[in-house]
Amino acid sequence: MTIRALKQISTGRNGVGAFVLQCKKMDFHYCDWAGSSRGMNGFIKSLLPKFVGSHPQVEFSVSPRPSKHPVIIAQYINGREKAICVRNMEPYEILKKAELLRDASGEQLRKVTKPVQSINESVRGVWSPYHGNGMQV
């Protein structure tokens, strides 16, 4: 009996082979004279150039928004966008929020009902030596 290889169609799985960052664009809006934008103005002057330089795959835009609180808006490749208001925050807190938006997938938050998510579901489930009664020796 000869052995034959199975033909399988390659499916894209993010992280296997090549990683594609889900965030495609980030908009930073600020006000020049409002006190709530003081941290955002400091972030734009000091921390934003290094943040932009380390992420060439993301498009960045900075624009004034007079008489409004500062906000960061991220757009993702699945068409969704998320916004975070960063009023009265310090520059390093704003950096953390920008990293949070950059690392997000753009999907809606949903309740996790199963601890393991997989494209190929196992018929027998997840094995662990801590499940079941175990073997008596």
N, C-alpha and C positions, 0 to 999 in steps of 0.2 A: 504494500500500500504506500503510495507516495504522499508526501506532505505538501500541502498547498498553502500559500500565504493568503490571508484574508485581505480583501480590498476594503479600505476604509477611507471615507472622505474626511479630510482635515477640517476640524472645527476650530474657530478662533476662540481662544481662552486667554483672557487678559492676564499677563504675568508669566505665561508659558511661552517661551520663544522670544517675545518682544513685549515690553510694557508700554502701553499708551496712556498718557496722562489724560484723565477725563475732563479736566478744566481746560477750556480753550481761550477764555478771555476774562480779564478782571478789570473792573472799572472802580476807580477811587474818586469819590466826590467829596468836596470840602467847601468851607466858607472862609473867606479871607479875614473877616473881622469878628465873627462870632466866637465867644469864649469856649463853646463846646467843641470847636474844631482845633483847639490849641494842640492837642496831642496828634491829630492827623497832620497838621502842618509840620510838626517836628518829625513825624514819621516819613513824610514825603521828602523832606530835606536831608535826613540822615540815613534812614534804613531802607527806603524804597530802591535807591540805585543798586545796592548790593543784591536785594531780593530779585529785582528784574534781571540783573546780570546772571544770576544762577538758574534762571528758568527761561531759556530762549524759546521753548516750545509754546509758551503762553503769551498771548497778546495783552498788553497793558495799556490802559488809558487813564489819564488824570485830568479831571475837569472841575472847574468851580461850580458851586451850586449855592448862589447867594441866599441868605436868610433861611437856610435849612441845616439840619444836623448832618454831620459827616456820615457817609455810608460806603460800604464795599459791596459791589455786586459782581458775582461770578456767574459766567455762562458756561454750560457744559456741552459735550458733544451729543448728548441725547436730546438737546433742545430745551432743557429746563434751566432755570436760573435761581440762584439763592442770593439773598441780601442780608447783610448784618449791619445794624446801626452801631457806630463806634463813638458815640458822643461821650465826652468827658473821660476818655481813656488815655492812658499814657502810650507813648510810641511802641514800647515793647509788648504791651497788651494788644495793640493793633496788629503788630507783627504776628502774634499768636493766632489772632482771628483770620488774618490773611492766609496763614499756613493751614488753618482748619478748612477754609474754603477751597484752597488749592488741592488738598488731599481728599476732599469729598468726592463721591461718585456722581452726584447730581440726582440720584434716585430719591424718591420720597421715603421718609422714615416710616418704617412699619414694624409691627410687633413680631419678634422672632418666636416662632412656635416650635421649630426644630433646631437643635443645637448645631447640627451639621447640614450644610447645604452643598449639594453636588450636582453636576450635570448628569453623571452616571450614578443613579441610585443603586445601592447594594440590595440584593434580594434578601440577604440574611441580616442586614443591619450592621451597625458598628460593633466590632468586637473589642472587648476590654476584659482584662483578668479580674476586674473589680465587679463586673456584672454577673448575675446568676449565683448559684450556690458554690461553684468551684468544684474541684476534684479532691476527694479524700485520699491521702497517701498512707 
